[in-house]
Amino acid sequence: MFDKDKLGHSFPPFQFELERTKIRELALAIGDSNPIYQSLEAAQAAGYSDIPLFPTAPTILSFWGNTQLWEQLKSVGINVLRILHGEEEYSYLAPINAGDILTGTTTIIDGKTRHSKDGSSMDIITTETRYTNQHQQTVLSAKTMFVVREDAPQQ
């Protein structure tokens, strides 16, 4: 059962440097052939200062940037072996481009437990990671909902 005392708990910040090559590789991996993700010249011609981060890329920031996330979740009592991904939501607050160094801080912003008639339960936990760039400007908010399913106690 989710411990409501963990609401508002923030984990230590992590950093991630956005590299042009990685943005290109990831865009190709998802089949996005838009030239602004492949070429600095194309990005600048479209009005960007550098190759921009594509819209669904923030998922990689939490996986590759915060390599301690699963340990951090375990440290507050979340059974990471039972996690299902619920949903993801991004709010872009400023441009994010290659060369930016992002610092993310993840906070538990919501959590509740739902019980079923058979005695099983699930915790629904939402985290928010707020990212600032190297200029301390907040550029992105990423919310993730985790569903943690627990089986009914054995009789």
N, C-alpha and C positions, 0 to 999 in steps of 0.2 A: 504494500500500500504506500502511495506517495506521501512523503513527509512534507506537509504544507509549510513547515518551518524553513524549508529550502527555497521558498518563493523569494525572489530578489537576490539569490546567491549568484555572484559573478565568479567566473574562473579567471585564472591569470591570462593577461593578454598574449597574443601571438602575432607574429609578423609574416607577411608574404610579399615577395617582390614579383611583380608582373613582368614577365619577359615576353618580348615579341614572338620568339620562336614557339613558346608554349601556347600563346594565344592562337597562332597559326595552326599548330598541331591539333589543338582541341577543336577549332572550327572545322578543320578537315575531318576529324574523327566523327563529328556529328553531321557531316554532310553540308555544312554551310560554306558555299564557295564565294560568298560576297567578297570582292576584292579589298574592301576596307580592312578585313581581318588578315589579309595576305601581304599587303604592300603599304609601306609608309607613305609613298607618293599617292596612292589611291585614297588612303585615310585622310591625308592633308587636303587633297582635292575635294573631298566630301565635307571639309570643315573641321576635322579633328586635328588636335595637336600631335597625336601619335596614333598608333593602332589601338582602337578602343576594345574594351572588354565586351564580349557578346552577351546578350541578355541572360542566358541560362548558366553562364560560367561561374557565378558565385558558389555553386555547389562544390566546385573544386577547391575553393578557398578554405572551406571548413575541413575537407578531407586531407588536403595536402598541407595546408597552413597550420591547422591545429591538430597535430599528430597525437596529442594527449587527450582528445575529446572523450574517447571511450573510458579511459582511466578516470577522467574527471567526473563523468557521469556515475561510474561505479563508486567513486568516493562519497557521493551524496545518496547512496543506497539504490540507485537505479540498476535493475538487472539488464545489462546490455545484451545478454544472450537471448533475451525475449523481445527485443525491440523490433517493431515494424515501422517503416517510414510512413507517416501520416500525410503530411503535405509540406510544401515549401512556398514561401512568399518573399519577394524581393521588393524593396522600395529604394529606387535610385535617387539620391539627393544631390549629386554632382557628377560630372564626367569622371570616368575611370579609364585610364589609358596605360599602355605598355610603359614601363619605367616607373610607375607608381609603386611606392612601398606602403602597403596597407597594414594597419594594426587592427586586429579584431579582438573584441571582448565579448564573451558569451555569458548571458545572464538567463537564469530560469525565470520566466515571466508568468507562467501559468501552470497549474497542475491540479488534476482531480482524479479520483478513483471512481470507476463504475463497477457495480456488482451485478452479476447475472443470477438467475434463479438456481442454477446448478452449483453455485458456490464459487465459480471462477470470477475473476475480476480483470479489469484492465486499467492501467494508469494512462492518462492522456497528459503529456507533458509538452509544454511549448518553451522553446528557447529563442532568444533574440541575440544575434551577433551584430554589433554596431562596429562599422569599419571607419577608421579615419585614414587619411593619406599622410604623406610625409610633411604636409603643411598644417597638420592637426585639424583639417577640415573633415567633417563627417560626410562621407560619400555614399554610404550604403547601409541599409538595415536588412538583415536576412533573418526571417522567422522560420523555425523548423518545428513541426509537431511530430512527436514520437508517441507511438502506442506501445505499451509494454503489457503483454498478455500474461496472466498468471493462471495456471490451472487450478481447478477446485481441489481442496485438500483431500487426500486419500483417506478412505474410511476403513 
